[in-house]
Amino acid sequence: MKQSSSIAIQRDGIESPVSPESRSSGYHSQKADIFIRAIIWGFVGSIFGGLYIGFVSMLTPLIASDLAIIPAAAFAGAVGAAFYGSFQVAIIGTLAGSASGIAYLILAENLQLNEMAAVSLMAGVVAGFIYGNTHHEVSGALMKALTGLVAGTLAGIVLWAFVQAGAAFNSYFTAAVLVPVTGTFYIYGVFKIISRLDCRLPLSMVGSLVAAALSVVVAGSVWSVHEAMLASYELTESSIHHVGFKQIMGAILGGTTGGLIAGGLYAWVGLKWIDRR
């Protein structure tokens, strides 16, 4: 007797046809993953863009403006990787830097940038040490931050090469390009190499190093905002202030846009999540 072709024959090594309910569930799951990945990449991209334009402004007086692109992208990549790969440690470092920076501005009489950096550094060391002793999430934080540093450096070199060739980019387009390029280097290239390295440092020391670095960066941002607010009252030509504000907002929006697009595309093609411990 012939059996209906609609009856699925199950054998070892042969999977039964996927039901419509399973297909629908997988489709909605993919849409949710695309949305979540895009939001996370957009958030990290906004951080990257803001930090990048800040690092460029700080490094330009020290080195050539074109060369400042490379270390600025590297430092922004390290911080962005810390947020993406080790969110808990990044939050600890951010809280330590913001709290110590604001407290210094309120309590100190003679404000000095080096003193503020020292205070935020110690706050990050203490906070990271305590967190590292009680949580295992810091195990890969240092290596992922190093991965972001290298990936950002490579992306900065690519952008620098285009600038040397005569290309001119505004802050929005620069951040919109740097974020996905840095993320691509992070995922497909650098992470596969650095993730194989064995970090033998104690967890408390790893937490201290990463949290201290982030704390200093955040405290520096607090200082920059404080100085910008003071300068806004002293500037006689308001256009100078508005140009700087437009550049900062352009970089943040550009990083957000690049992150949203890259994160959504990577989720759409089925790229697996990196272990975010």
C-alpha positions in Angstrom: 0.0 0.0 0.0 1.4 3.4 -1.0 1.8 5.9 1.7 1.0 9.6 1.2 4.0 11.6 0.3 3.0 14.1 3.0 4.0 11.5 5.6 7.6 12.2 6.8 9.9 9.2 7.0 12.4 9.6 9.8 15.7 7.8 9.7 19.0 8.1 11.5 20.8 11.1 10.1 17.7 12.4 8.2 15.8 15.3 9.7 12.1 15.6 9.4 10.7 18.6 7.5 10.5 21.8 9.4 7.0 22.7 10.4 5.5 26.1 9.4 5.4 27.0 13.1 9.2 26.4 13.4 9.9 28.5 10.4 7.8 31.4 11.8 9.5 31.1 15.1 12.9 31.2 13.5 11.9 34.2 11.4 10.8 36.2 14.3 13.8 35.2 16.3 16.1 36.4 13.5 14.2 39.7 13.4 14.6 40.1 17.1 18.4 39.3 16.9 18.8 41.9 14.1 17.1 44.5 16.1 19.0 43.8 19.3 22.4 43.6 17.5 21.7 46.8 15.7 20.8 48.6 18.9 24.0 47.3 20.7 26.3 48.2 17.8 24.6 51.6 17.5 25.2 52.3 21.2 28.8 51.2 21.0 29.2 53.2 17.8 27.9 56.4 19.5 30.5 55.9 22.3 33.2 55.3 19.6 32.3 58.4 17.6 32.3 60.7 20.6 35.6 59.4 22.0 37.2 59.5 18.6 36.5 63.2 18.0 37.6 63.9 21.5 40.9 62.0 21.2 41.5 63.8 17.8 41.1 67.2 19.4 43.4 66.2 22.3 46.1 64.6 20.1 46.2 67.2 17.3 48.3 69.7 19.2 50.8 66.9 20.0 51.2 65.3 16.6 50.3 66.0 13.0 46.6 66.3 12.6 46.5 63.5 9.9 48.5 61.1 12.1 46.2 61.8 15.1 43.6 59.8 13.3 45.4 56.5 14.0 45.9 56.7 17.8 42.4 58.3 18.2 40.8 55.4 16.4 42.9 53.0 18.4 41.9 54.4 21.8 38.3 54.7 20.8 38.4 51.1 19.6 39.8 49.9 22.9 37.1 51.6 24.9 34.3 50.4 22.5 35.6 46.9 22.7 35.5 47.0 26.5 31.9 48.1 26.4 30.9 45.5 23.8 33.0 42.6 25.1 33.0 43.2 28.8 30.0 45.3 29.6 30.1 44.8 33.4 33.7 45.9 33.7 33.1 48.9 31.4 30.2 50.0 33.6 32.4 49.8 36.7 35.1 51.9 35.1 32.6 54.4 33.8 31.0 54.8 37.2 34.4 55.2 38.9 35.5 57.8 36.3 32.4 59.8 36.4 32.0 59.8 40.2 35.7 60.6 40.9 35.8 63.3 38.1 32.6 65.1 39.3 33.7 64.8 43.0 37.1 66.3 42.1 35.5 69.2 40.3 33.2 69.9 43.3 35.7 69.5 46.1 39.1 70.6 44.7 40.0 74.3 45.0 42.7 74.5 42.3 41.7 72.3 39.4 44.5 70.5 37.7 44.0 67.9 34.9 46.9 65.7 36.1 45.5 65.6 39.7 42.1 64.7 38.3 43.6 62.0 36.2 45.5 60.6 39.2 42.3 60.5 41.3 40.3 58.8 38.6 43.1 56.3 38.0 43.1 55.3 41.7 39.3 55.1 41.7 39.3 52.8 38.7 42.1 50.6 40.2 40.2 50.2 43.5 36.8 49.6 41.8 38.2 47.1 39.3 40.2 45.3 42.0 37.1 44.8 44.1 34.9 43.7 41.2 37.6 41.4 39.9 37.9 39.6 43.2 34.1 38.9 43.3 33.2 38.3 39.7 34.6 36.1 36.9 33.3 38.3 34.1 36.6 40.1 33.9 38.5 37.1 32.6 38.6 38.3 29.0 38.2 42.0 29.5 41.9 42.9 29.0 42.3 40.8 25.9 39.2 42.2 24.3 40.3 45.8 25.0 43.6 44.9 23.4 41.8 43.5 20.5 39.8 46.7 20.1 43.1 48.7 20.3 44.6 46.8 17.5 41.4 46.8 15.4 41.1 50.5 15.9 44.7 51.0 14.9 44.1 49.1 11.6 41.0 51.0 10.9 42.8 54.3 11.6 45.5 53.3 9.2 43.0 52.6 6.4 41.3 56.0 7.0 44.7 57.8 7.2 45.6 56.2 3.8 42.5 57.6 2.2 43.2 61.1 3.7 46.7 61.0 2.4 45.3 60.2 -1.1 43.3 63.5 -0.9 40.0 62.3 0.4 38.1 64.7 2.8 35.6 63.4 5.3 33.4 65.3 7.8 33.1 64.0 11.3 29.8 62.2 10.6 31.1 60.2 7.6 34.4 59.5 9.4 32.7 57.9 12.4 30.1 56.1 10.2 33.0 54.4 8.3 35.4 53.8 11.2 32.8 52.0 13.4 32.0 49.1 11.0 35.6 48.8 9.8 36.9 48.6 13.3 34.1 46.1 14.2 35.0 44.0 11.1 38.6 43.9 12.1 37.6 43.0 15.6 35.4 40.1 14.7 37.0 38.5 11.6 40.6 39.2 12.1 42.2 40.4 15.3 39.9 38.6 17.7 40.8 35.2 16.3 44.5 35.9 16.9 44.4 37.7 20.3 41.8 35.4 21.8 44.3 32.5 21.5 46.7 34.3 23.8 46.7 33.2 27.4 46.3 36.0 29.9 47.8 34.7 33.2 47.1 37.8 35.2 44.9 37.5 38.3 41.3 38.5 37.7 41.7 41.3 40.3 44.6 42.8 38.3 42.7 42.5 35.0 39.7 44.3 36.5 42.0 47.0 37.9 43.8 47.6 34.6 40.6 47.8 32.4 38.6 49.8 34.9 41.4 52.2 35.6 41.9 52.9 31.9 38.2 53.5 31.4 38.0 55.6 34.5 40.7 57.9 33.2 39.0 58.2 29.8 35.6 59.0 31.4 37.1 61.5 33.8 38.9 63.2 30.9 35.5 63.5 29.2 34.1 65.1 32.3 37.0 67.6 32.3 36.4 68.4 28.7 32.7 69.1 29.2 33.6 71.3 32.2 36.1 73.2 30.2 33.7 73.6 27.3 31.0 74.9 29.6 33.4 77.5 31.0 34.7 78.5 27.5 31.1 79.0 26.3 30.7 81.9 28.7 34.0 83.4 27.6 33.9 83.1 23.8 33.1 86.3 22.0 32.4 84.5 18.8 29.7 81.9 19.4 30.3 80.3 16.0 33.5 78.7 17.2 31.6 76.9 19.9 28.8 75.8 17.6 31.3 74.4 15.1 32.9 72.2 17.8 29.5 71.1 18.9 28.4 70.2 15.4 31.6 68.1 14.9 31.0 66.2 18.2 27.3 65.6 17.4 28.2 64.6 13.9 30.7 62.0 15.1 28.2 60.6 17.6 25.4 60.4 15.1 27.8 58.9 12.5 29.1 56.3 14.8 25.5 55.4 15.8 24.5 55.1 12.1 27.5 53.0 11.2 26.9 50.7 14.2 23.2 50.3 13.5 23.8 49.3 9.9 26.8 47.0 10.6 25.2 45.3 13.6 22.0 44.7 11.7 23.8 43.3 8.7 26.0 41.0 10.7 23.0 39.6 12.5 21.2 39.2 9.1 24.0 37.1 7.7 24.0 34.9 10.8 27.2 36.0 12.5 27.4 34.4 15.9 27.7 36.4 19.1 31.2 36.7 20.5 31.5 35.5 24.1 30.8 38.7 26.1 32.2 37.7 29.5 
